[in-house]
Amino acid sequence: MSAPLRLVPLREDHLERVRVWRTSEEVTRFMYTDPVLTPEGQAAWYRARVLGEPTSRWWIVEAEGRPVGLANLVDVDAVHRRCHWGLYLGEPSARGQGWGAQVLRALFAYGFGTLGLERMVGEAFAWNEAAVELYVKEGGRVEGRLRHHVYKRGAWHDVVVVGILREEWEARRGARGAEAVVEER
Ligand SMILES: CC(C)(COP(=O)(O)OP(=O)(O)OC[C@H]1O[C@@H](n2cnc3c(N)ncnc32)[C@H](O)[C@@H]1OP(=O)(O)O)[C@@H](O)C(=O)NCCC(=O)NCCS
């Protein structure tokens, strides 16, 4: 069996790679914005958002020690016990071999198991079939379609909201496949 995927806490030495991924066409086309990122801006973002915000967790996805993507939980709300998840595989060659599913299962395990959340939410452009199908395949339910939620590249885009409840995640306990190992900071 191949070595497991790992979610490694995002470090300062990962930032340049993240900057290159996030601004590459193969990632940014699936995101709501097309930011211009500088190394200085990345460092400031890291200090403010990654290290400075207890309401978010950021990881690099590593396959056999090689960084292949980014995963996060943001807006972790201790009162309502919910958060949003996000992930991308920065290298298109890393896609389509089950790694996204392993990462999402690990995010669910961390959110429900470690953080004790009640609900987790993901979003994707309605046309992003890979993401929406992944979310649903791993137990999420389509909860709504936010029409014209994002204005990007001269057009309006609908966004699909997918949610999963703790009880739905627990009910899949026996059916879940391998999941990435999550490392703590
Ligand atoms: C979305 C993404 C994370 C999926 O990761 P992945 O490793 O390619 O997906 P997996 O190989 O784990 O596939 C798991 C399931 O997702 C769905 N899926 C994956 N790629 C798909 C595609 N091209 N078309 C339709 N469904 C797809 C399928 O249901 C698949 O299950 P199956 O293989 O049994 O059919 C990855 O494609 C990616 O990084 N995309 C760009 C960024 C992005 O869209 N991020 C999420 C939204 S912001």
The ligand as an SDF file (V2000), in Angstrom:
LIG
                    3D

 48 50  0  0  0  0  0  0  0  0999 V2000
  -11.9110   19.1580   -6.5200 C   0  0  0  0  0  0  0  0  0  0  0  0
  -10.6280   18.3810   -6.2570 C   0  0  0  0  0  0  0  0  0  0  0  0
  -10.0980   18.7460   -4.8660 C   0  0  0  0  0  0  0  0  0  0  0  0
  -10.9810   16.8840   -6.3010 C   0  0  0  0  0  0  0  0  0  0  0  0
   -9.8320   16.1430   -5.9300 O   0  0  0  0  0  0  0  0  0  0  0  0
   -9.4170   14.8150   -6.7440 P   0  0  0  0  0  0  0  0  0  0  0  0
   -8.2980   14.1780   -6.0280 O   0  0  0  0  0  0  0  0  0  0  0  0
   -9.2100   15.1840   -8.1680 O   0  0  0  0  0  0  0  0  0  0  0  0
  -10.7360   13.9130   -6.6180 O   0  0  0  0  0  0  0  0  0  0  0  0
  -10.7580   12.3410   -6.3180 P   0  0  0  0  0  0  0  0  0  0  0  0
   -9.8670   11.6600   -7.2820 O   0  0  0  0  0  0  0  0  0  0  0  0
  -10.5230   12.1210   -4.8630 O   0  0  0  0  0  0  0  0  0  0  0  0
  -12.2510   11.9800   -6.6850 O   0  0  0  0  0  0  0  0  0  0  0  0
  -13.2350   11.7960   -5.6880 C   0  0  0  0  0  0  0  0  0  0  0  0
  -14.5980   11.9960   -6.3040 C   0  0  0  0  0  0  0  0  0  0  0  0
  -14.7370   13.3550   -6.7360 O   0  0  0  0  0  0  0  0  0  0  0  0
  -15.5100   13.3930   -7.9380 C   0  0  0  0  0  0  0  0  0  0  0  0
  -14.6600   13.8650   -9.0560 N   0  0  0  0  0  0  0  0  0  0  0  0
  -13.3090   14.0430   -9.0390 C   0  0  0  0  0  0  0  0  0  0  0  0
  -12.8940   14.5280  -10.2340 N   0  0  0  0  0  0  0  0  0  0  0  0
  -13.9990   14.6450  -10.9950 C   0  0  0  0  0  0  0  0  0  0  0  0
  -14.2520   15.1240  -12.3080 C   0  0  0  0  0  0  0  0  0  0  0  0
  -13.2490   15.5710  -13.0850 N   0  0  0  0  0  0  0  0  0  0  0  0
  -15.5250   15.1410  -12.7610 N   0  0  0  0  0  0  0  0  0  0  0  0
  -16.5350   14.7200  -11.9790 C   0  0  0  0  0  0  0  0  0  0  0  0
  -16.3640   14.2660  -10.7270 N   0  0  0  0  0  0  0  0  0  0  0  0
  -15.1160   14.2150  -10.2410 C   0  0  0  0  0  0  0  0  0  0  0  0
  -15.9730   11.9910   -8.2030 C   0  0  0  0  0  0  0  0  0  0  0  0
  -17.1880   11.7760   -7.5040 O   0  0  0  0  0  0  0  0  0  0  0  0
  -14.8550   11.1980   -7.5660 C   0  0  0  0  0  0  0  0  0  0  0  0
  -15.2460    9.9010   -7.2310 O   0  0  0  0  0  0  0  0  0  0  0  0
  -14.9860    8.7020   -8.3010 P   0  0  0  0  0  0  0  0  0  0  0  0
  -13.5310    8.7190   -8.5970 O   0  0  0  0  0  0  0  0  0  0  0  0
  -15.4080    7.4870   -7.5440 O   0  0  0  0  0  0  0  0  0  0  0  0
  -15.8320    9.0160   -9.4670 O   0  0  0  0  0  0  0  0  0  0  0  0
   -9.5310   18.6570   -7.3340 C   0  0  0  0  0  0  0  0  0  0  0  0
  -10.0280   18.2900   -8.5920 O   0  0  0  0  0  0  0  0  0  0  0  0
   -9.0730   20.0910   -7.3790 C   0  0  0  0  0  0  0  0  0  0  0  0
   -8.1370   20.4620   -6.6980 O   0  0  0  0  0  0  0  0  0  0  0  0
   -9.7300   20.9480   -8.2240 N   0  0  0  0  0  0  0  0  0  0  0  0
   -9.3550   22.3460   -8.3750 C   0  0  0  0  0  0  0  0  0  0  0  0
   -9.6810   23.2140   -7.1740 C   0  0  0  0  0  0  0  0  0  0  0  0
  -11.1050   23.0450   -6.6900 C   0  0  0  0  0  0  0  0  0  0  0  0
  -12.0280   22.9530   -7.4650 O   0  0  0  0  0  0  0  0  0  0  0  0
  -11.2680   23.0260   -5.3290 N   0  0  0  0  0  0  0  0  0  0  0  0
  -12.5640   22.8130   -4.6890 C   0  0  0  0  0  0  0  0  0  0  0  0
  -13.5480   23.8890   -4.8430 C   0  0  0  0  0  0  0  0  0  0  0  0
  -13.0030   25.4650   -4.3680 S   0  0  0  0  0  0  0  0  0  0  0  0
  1  2  1  0
  2  3  1  0
  2  4  1  0
  2 36  1  0
  4  5  1  0
  5  6  1  0
  6  7  2  0
  6  8  1  0
  6  9  1  0
  9 10  1  0
 10 11  2  0
 10 12  1  0
 10 13  1  0
 13 14  1  0
 14 15  1  0
 15 16  1  0
 15 30  1  0
 16 17  1  0
 17 18  1  0
 17 28  1  0
 18 19  1  0
 18 27  1  0
 19 20  2  0
 20 21  1  0
 21 22  1  0
 21 27  2  0
 22 23  1  0
 22 24  2  0
 24 25  1  0
 25 26  2  0
 26 27  1  0
 28 29  1  0
 28 30  1  0
 30 31  1  0
 31 32  1  0
 32 33  2  0
 32 34  1  0
 32 35  1  0
 36 37  1  0
 36 38  1  0
 38 39  2  0
 38 40  1  0
 40 41  1  0
 41 42  1  0
 42 43  1  0
 43 44  2  0
 43 45  1  0
 45 46  1  0
 46 47  1  0
 47 48  1  0
M  END
$$$$
